[in-house]
Amino acid sequence: MSERFRAIVGSIAFLFVAPGIVAGVIPWALSGYRLGPPFLGFEPFRWFGIALLLPGAALLIETFARFALQGLGTPAPIAPTKSLVVTGSYRLVRNPMYVAVVLLILGQALLLGSVSVLIWGAVVWLTVHLFVLAHEEPTLSRTYGEQYDRYRANVRRWIPRLTPWRG
């Protein structure tokens, strides 16, 4: 089995396990995917929710594919990429995979009018933020050294750049 094939299969499996549970199963458990009244009685919040779901899903697929096809690894810590991935959406924001998951959760919260899913989105973002600060960034800095440090200095953690980084 080729390295690329293993990376693709591992990434697909991890996609269903991690984001599938965090952005799919748990919001479903919290809301039953039942449509409640729109937040503040404002129907356009539902449309804004859909507007978050579409790019969130596309971004999640793009980042997982990029890890497998370019990084020859997975987002799973047990099978990391062989190289630092800084192309595609990673040229705009350092953590597009996490941004995608949070967009999916918040999009569902707005579409469904679910306060519990909205709170879940905030919990997920805070947890991910703390994980990135305490573990992920120090690990990437140790693993990739100057290459990651230069990337980190030029691409923000959560707020996308207006123009792609060309490092």
N, C-alpha and C positions, 0 to 999 in steps of 0.2 A: 504494500500500500504506500503510495507516494506521500511525501510530507504535506503537499498542498491538499490532497484528498483528506488526510487526517485532520488538517486545520479546518477544512470546510465542514466535515462531519462534527467535529468537536464544537465549532462555533454554532452550528444549527442546534445541537443538543443543549448548549449553554443558553442559547436564545430562549428556548422553551422553559428551561429550569429557572433562570434568574429573572429576566424581564417578564417572562410569561407569568410567573407567580406574582412578582412585585407590581406589575402594571396591568395584569389581567385577572388573575384569580382573586387577589385580595380586594381590588375595587369591586369585583362581582360579589364577593362575600359581604362587603360593607353595604352595597346598594341593591343587590339582586338585579342590577341593571334595569331597575324600574325608573321611569321618568317621573321625577317629582316636579313641583312648581319651580319655575326658573328663579335663580337668585334675585332677590330684591324685586320680584315680579317683573323682571326685565327680560323679555323673550330673546333679544339679540345676544344675551350671554350664551344661549345654546349654540348659536351660529359661531360665536367666538370659540366655543368648545370644539366644534368641528374643525374650525380653522387651526386649532392647536393639534388635533389628532392627526390630520393629514401630514403635515411636515414632521411630526413626531415619529410616525410610522416609517416614513421614507428615510429619515435620518437614522433611525435604529437599524434598518436593513443595510443602509450604506456603510455604517460604521462596522457592523459585524462582517460584512463582505470584505471591507478593506483590511480588517485584522487577519482574516483567513487568506485572502489572495495576495496581499502585499507583505503583511507581517509574518505570514506562514505560521500563525498561531491562533490562539483564541483569547477572548476576554477573560476566560477563567484563569485564576492565579496558578492552577496546577499545570497549565499548558500555555504559557505566555508567548507573545510574539518573539520572533528571532531578531527583529529590528524595530526601531522606534518608528511608529506610524505618524507621519506629520503631513499627509497629503489629504486631498478632498476636504471634508468638513473640518478636519483637524487643522487646516490652515486658518480657520476662522475662530475656533474656540478649542481650548485644550481638552475639554471633557464632553464632546458631543453625544457620546453614548448615554451618559447620565442625564444630559439635557433632554435627550429624546425620551427617556423613561419618565422624567418629570412632566414633560409636555403631554405625554399620553395620559398620565394620571390626572393632571389638571384639566385636560380637555374632557375627560370623562366626567369629572366633577361638575364642570360648567354645563355640559350637555345634559346631564341627568339632574342637575340642581341638587347635588348631594354634598352636604356639609361634611359628612364623615369621610368621603373620598377626598375632598379638599384638604381636610386635616391630614389624611394619610399622605397626600402629596407633599405637604410641608414637612412631615416626619421623614419621609424618604429623602427629600432634598437635604435636610439638616444632617441626617445620618451619613449620606454620601459625602457631603462637604467635610465632615469631621474625618471620615475615612481617607479622603483625598489628602487632607492636611497631615494627618498622623502617619499614614502608611504609604499611600500610592506615590505621592510626590517625592518623599525621601528615597523610596525604592527605585523609582525611575532615575533619580539623580545619581544614585550609587551605580546603577546598571549602565546608564548611557552617558554619564558624566557631562562633559562640556556640550555635547550635542543636545541633551535635554535641557541643560541650564540656559543655553542660548534660545531654545524654543520657548521655554517658560518665560524668559524675559520679554519675548515679543508677542506671545499669544496669551490672552487673558483666560482665566480659569472658567468663568461662567458667562460672561458677556461677550458676544461675538464681535470680532473686528469688522469694520466697514469694508475693508479690502483684504483679500487673502494674503497671508504671510508668504513671502517668497524665499525664505531662508534656505 
